[in-house]
Every structure is written in C-alpha cells, then in structure tokens.
C-alpha cells in the first residue's frame, strides 16, 4: 500500500470506514497510516455496558493524546437501574456472583466515573447519555457532578437523567434532545425552572412535549421537533385549539425558525394556514398525524380551499413531509386520492416547494414503512415560455420501522429510524398501492 499520499487524502478515505475492526487492522499496517486511522478509531465511542466504561476511563486518562481524538461519546446504560443502595438480595454472600453479573449500577460510583470520563475529553463535542436513574439521591448526584464539567459540548442528548445540571454548565450547546418525563420527575418547576441565561446558543431542539417550544423565546432557535414517544399512547398532544399556543413562543426566537416538526392530533384543513400565519419563512415542515387520519387527506384539492390558502402563506417552504400510520396490512388499500392532481394545486399555491414526502407506517407484526417522495423538476420547453414544472416520484419500503430518534433516511428530515431497505421483489403489491394513490 502506498503510504506517500497526503494526510488529508488518507483522512478522507478513512472517514468512509465504519467498522472498528477494520480501523484496528489499518492501525497495524504502518506508522504513517496508524497516525490517521487511530484518530478515526477513537473519534466516536459507543458503549452499552459498565465494565468497558472503567477500562476506557483508565486508558484515556493515562494517554491524553488519545483522549484528544474523542469527539463523540454515546453511553447507553438504560439497562442498568441506578440505585442509591443495592437491593438487599444482592448483599447476600451466597449471591456474590449474581451481584457481579446482575444489571445494577452501584451509584453514585458509576455516575462519578461518567463525569470523570467527560472531564478528560478536551475536544468532546457530542454527548448522548441514556441511563435509568431510580432515586432522588442519584438525580442529585448527576446534577452535582455534571454541573462541574467545563464548557465544551455542542450537542447533548439526555434520557433517564436530570437535565438542568448539564445544561447550566454547557453554555456552548446548540443541539439539545430530552424527554419530558425526566424534567417533570427530577426538576422542580419543569422547564420554567431553567434559568433565562441557559442555552444562549440553542439552535436545534428535539423533545416529546409541546411545552419545549417555550425554550425558543429569547434564544436563536431555528429547528424545533416535537414527537410523541409512542404513537399508540397519548402523552402530550397538540390539538388545533392549542396549536397557536405552541407557535407563539417560536415566533419570539431571535432567529427565524427554519424547520418545524410537530405531532398534531386531529389536524383540520386550517392547520397549514395557522402555521403559515405564524411562521411564513419556514423552509421545511413535517406533520406527524396519529392513527385514524390518513396523511393523504391533508393534500389539497379543489374542495379544500383552506388548505390552498394555507400553502399560499408560506414564502420559502421547500420541503413538506406527512407522516401517518395505519393498522392495516401493507397490501391493503390506503385510499383513493389523486396525488398527482393534488401536487398540481400545490405548484401555484407554493411555488418554492420542491419536495413532498408521504410516509406511511403499517402498524402490526411487521411495522413496515412505505415512503413516497415527490420531487419537482424544471423541464425546458422549446419556446420561450415558462419551464414546464413536473413532479417525479420514488418509492421505498423499509422493514421494521422504529421512531426513536432523528431520521436515518436521506429522503426524510423528521424523526424516523427504519430497518433495512426492501426491494421491489420483496413487496409484490406495489402496483396495487400505486393504483390506490393514482400514481399510474
């Protein structure tokens, strides 16, 4: 292998290597390649168990050079309930083996270890912490330890642990993800207890409560995403009556809001008009619609004058996503809606719109995810008239869809994680599905 290539080129090549085992093998080839590969080996660290956490802290604390390479740290410790004292059954001498192997974290020792690990990572920018705090003593320990950390994080995702202790110390945060349950249980006063001086650089917020929109007031928020944790369980709904209350604080952001992702219960024809009146400069809009209401019903037609007027209120909207679910099987009909006709109404109502994506999750044993993505292209004409605007579509089927975080699908920007991409051969009912949507 030629090692005389420039460092920048090797760095670009290794950025496409995702497998840690391959990076370890590259570190063994030569000293020149090792210096580049080792950076990518330690760039992002993902741990799901406590014993490796101790070994990692020991290695990085003894070698500051390696610690400087860590930019992303993800700790998924949700399977370890953090108790202040171990259950009495684990103190039995005859159960020492069970004590060592059981999924119990002996806090606050492990929580202090997490805080110490963060303190030895000088260039850490992204931290994801998923744990399971079980007592108020442990919640206080998390807040105390994490509040002492130096300011260095730009992106933070917290689940199962107190939030405010980390937020108070990280004034450089631009991207924040949290769960409402953790705030309501461990933080007195909820989100209202967060100081006004916290999160001065917040630009992107993902949460499972519409009350999270209140954090936009006085902050440079540009992306707000609210999704329910579980589609089948009502946690904190946004209704048509409360939609204006959610949009009001978003209008008071110091920056113009660009991306909005909402879970709306029983949206009516006036949902787009309400959003466009409050946020006319949106670039991307995603609506998550509960079961029982088809996403195709919100597409405009000559009968839905309110929807047409709502789209006319957007000045710069480029992307629209409609997410819905169905309890029917994927080979059943999803309705007879002329999508091509609906898109023709969208073109003059919102000329800036370039992509419309319709996502349908078929709830059941398979949880298949069907995606129709429509893109508008300019087709040149022979005359000097305006170019012919034509919508072209692609379709995808993802098996075992999961909705637990930001999208891993390039066609979507909303909160969706899907399984493997299925081929047309795996889904023989495409023709019938296309016919139901009037795509053929």
N, C-alpha and C positions, 0 to 999 in steps of 0.2 A: 504494500500500500504506500502510495506517495504521501509523505508527511510534510512536503515542502509547500503545501497550499497555504494561502493566507489564513490567519487566525479567524478573521470574520467569516470566511467561507466554511471552515470547519464548524464554527459556531452555528451557522445557518443550517448546515447538514444535520448536526446532532439535535437541532430543535424539532426535527421530524421523528426522532426516535422516542417512542413512548414506553417501551419495555425496559424495566430496571435491569433485568438480566443482561440485555444487550449492551446497556451502558457499562455494566461491570466488566463485560468481556472487552469492550473498547478501552477501558482503563488499563487493561493488561497488555495491550499491544505495544505501545511505545510511550516514552515520556512526553513527547510532543502532543500526541493525541490524548494522553491521560489528563493533561492540564486543561483541555477543553471539555472532555467527557465528564470529568468529575464535577464540573460546575452544573451540568445538566442532571447529574445523578442526585445532587443534593438541592437542586433548585426547588423542587416541590416534594414534600414529605407527607405521606398519608398513613396514619396509624389508627388501629381499631382495638388494640389491647394495651393493658397497662405495663406488663413486663418489658416490651420493646421501648416503651417510653423512658424507662430508667436507663437502659443501655444507650439510647440516643442522647440523653442529657449528659451522661458520663463522657461520651465520645466528643460531643460538640464543645463542652466546657473545657476539655483538655486540648482541643485543637481549634483555636479561634479562626484559623484560616478557612476551615470547613464551615464553621458557623456563619461566616460572611456570605456563603453561597446560597443559603436558605432564604427564599423569597416567599414561599407559600407553605403554610403548615395547616393540615387538617387533622383534627383529633375527634374521632367518632367513638365516644365512650358511653353511649346511651345504654349499652347492655350492663353497665356497672352501676348499680344504685349506690350513690354516695351517702353513707350513714355516718352520723357523728360517733356512734359506737357500734361495733359489730353485733349482730344478733346473738343472744345468749347461746344458741345452739352451736355457734361456731367457736365458742370458748372451751368447749369440751375437749379434754386432752385426747380422747379417743377419736376425735374428728379433725385432727390437725391436717390430715391430707385433704379433707373436704374444705377446710378453711383456706388452704393454699390454692385450690383449684376453683372454688366457687366464684361466681361473678359478683363479688362485693368489693368495692373500693374502700380501703381504710383511710377515710378522710379524717382530718384535713391534710394528712401527709401527702397524698397523691395530688391534691389541689395545689399545695405549695410547690410540688415538683413541676407542675404545669407552668406556674408563674415563673419559677426559676429558669425553666427552659426558654420561655419567651424573653427573659431578660438577657440571655446570652446570644440572641439572634439580632445583630445590629441592623441588618438590612431587610428584616421581615416586613412585608407589605400586606399580605393577605392571611387572615387567620379565621378558620372555621372551627368552632367548638360546639360539639354536640354531646351533652352529658345528661345526668339524671340526678340532680340534687334532691335529696329527700327530707332535709330538715332545715329549720331556720338558722341553726348554728352553722351549717355548711354554706348556706346562702351568704351569711355574714362573712365567712372565710373567703369566699370567692370575691365579694366586693372589696374586702380589705386588701387581699393580695394583688388583685388585678388593677386596683386604683393606683398602685405604686409603680406601675410599668411606665417606661419612658414613651414619649410620643413618637411613633414610627409607623403605625398601621394606617393603610389607606382603605382597606376593605375588611369588614368584620361581619361574621355570621354566627349568631348565638342561639342555641336551642337547649332548653332544660336548665338554664342557669340564670342568675341575675344579670341584668343588662347595664344598669346605670354605672356600676363601678368601672367597667371597661370604657364606657362612653365618656365619662368625666376626664379620664386620663388621656384619651386619644383625640386630640383636637384636630388632627390631620385627616380624620375619617371622611371619605367621600361616598362610600358604598356601605349600606347597613341593612342586615336582614335579621329579623327577630320574630318571636312568637308572642302573641298576646297573653297566653297563659302564664308565661314566665314573668311578665311585667306585673300582672294582676296579683300573682301569688307572693312575689318577693319584694316588689317595690311599692311602698306606701304612696297612695295618691295616683297610681298608674302613671301614664305618660305626662300628666300635669306636674308630677314631681321632678321632671327633668329640668335642670336649670336652663335659662334662656341663653346662657353663654356656651352651652354644649353644642357640639356638631356645627361649628360655624362654616364648614366646607361641604356639608352634606349635599350630594347631587343625585344619588340614587337610593331609593328606599323600597324594600320588599317586606311586607308584613301580612298578617292574617286578620287585620282589623281595620275597618274604615277610619277609626279614630287616629290611625297613624298619619292621616293627612294633616293633622294639626301640627306636625313637625315641620311642615313646609313654610309656615309663617315665619318670616324674618330670616329664612335660610335659602341658599341658592339651589333649591331642589329643581331638577329637570326631568326626573323619571320617578313615577310613583306606581307601584304594582301592589294591588291587594287581591289576594286569592284565599278562598276558604281552604282550610287544611283538609277537609273531607267533603267531597261533593254531596254525599248522602246525609250529612249531618249539618243542620243549620247552626252556625257558630255566631256570626255577626253579619247579618245580611245588609245589603244596600238596596233599598226599595226606591221606587220612583219618587216617593214622598221625601225620603232622606237624601236623595242624590245631590240636591242643591247644597245641603249642609256639608257634604263631603267635598264638593268642588270649591266651596267658598274659601277655605284656608289655602287651597292650591293656587288660587288667584293671587294670594298675598306672598307668594315666593318672590325672592329678589331676582330670580332668573325666570325666563319664560319656560313654562312646562312644555316638554317636547314629546314625552312618552307617557301614556296612561293605560293601565291595565286594571280593569275593575271586574268584580264578580257582582252582577246585578240580578236581583230576584224579580221575576215577572216584569221584564222591561217592556214598555209600550212603544208606540210609534214616535212618541216625543222624546225618547232617550237621546237621540242624536242632536236634536235641537237644544236640549238642556246642556249637553256637553259643549257643543259648538258656541253657544252663547257665553259660556264661562271661560272656555279655553279655545279660542278661534285659531291659535297658532300651533296647534298640535301637529306633529309630524307622523306619529304612529298611535293608533287606537286599537285596543284589544278588549273585547267584551266576553266575559265568561258567563254563560247562560245555564241555569240549573235545568235539571231533567224536567220533562213535560213541555218544554218550549223549544221548538226547533230553531236553530240559528238561521235557517233559510227563510223563516217568517219575517226576519228583520231586514231582508233585502228589499230594495224599493221596487215598486211597480206603479202603474198609472193610478192605482187605487190609494196608495199611501202617499198622500200629498205632504203630510207632516214629516215623513222620512226624507223626502226630496228637499224640503226646506231646511231640514236639519243639516244635510250634507252641504247645502249652499252656504251655510255659516262658517265652514272650515276654509281658511285661506291657504293653508300649506299642507294639508293632510296628504301623505304619500302612501301609507300602509294601513290597511284595515284587516283585523282578524276577528272572526266569530267562532267561539268555542262552545260546543254543546255536547250533550251526551244522550244516549238512547239505551233503553233496556232491551231493545230488540236485537236480533241477530244481524250480523253484517250483510247476510244475503236477503234481508227483508227490505221493503221499500222505505225510503226516508222522506217521501213526499214528492209531489209533482210540482216543482217550482221551475219556472223558466229562468235559469240563472243567466243565460245569455241575454235575455231581454232585460233583466234587472241591471246588468252591467252597462247596457246601453243607456239606461236612465242615469247611472252614476257618472258617466263621462261628461255630460254637460253640467250636471249639478256640482261636481267637484273635479275640475279639470286637472288638478295637481295629483290626483290619486293614480298610483302606478301599480299597486299590488293589492289584491283581495284574497285572503286565505280563509277557507272554511274547514274547521276541524271538528270531526265527529268521533266521539269515543263510544263504542258499543259496550256498555257495562254488562258483565256476566262472567262466565268462566274464562273467556279469552282476553277481555279488555283490549280489543283491537282498536287501533287509532287510524282513521281514514282522513287523509288530508287532500283537499283540492286547492291548488294555488293558481290564481289567475294573474297574469302579468300583461300590462298594456304596452304595446309596441307601436312605434310610428312607422308606417309603411308608405314609402314615397309614391307619389302619383305622377302620371305623365304630364299633367297640366300644371299650372302654377297655383292651383287651388291649395287649400289646407291639406296637410298629410292625412292619410286615412288611418284612424286610430282603431286598432284591432286587439282584442283580448285573446290571449293564448293561455291554455291551462296545462298543468301537470298534476299527476295524482300519485299518492303514496299510501302504503299500508304498513303500519308499524305494529308489531305484535307485543302484547303485554305492556300496554301504555301505563306509565306512572306519572303522577302530577305532584312532584315533591320539591321542585326547585326550578331555577332558570332553564330555559329551553336548551336542549342539546340538538335540536333540529335546525338546520340553517334557514329553512323556509319560515320558521316561526320565531318571534321575539318574546312571546308570552311565557308563562311559567308552565313548562311541559318537559317531562323526560320520558322518552319512549324506549321500547326494546328494539330488537333487530328489525331491519327493513326487509319486508317481504316482497317477493317478486310477483309479477302478474300470474305466473303459473301456480303460485300458492293461493291465489284468490281468483277463482274462475268466474265470479259473479260481477266482474267489472262492467260488462256490457249492460246488465240489468240496472246496476247502480247509476251508470251514465244516463240510461234512458229515463230513469226516475227524475234525475236532475235536469233533463232536457239538454244534455251536452252533445248528443249525437246529431 
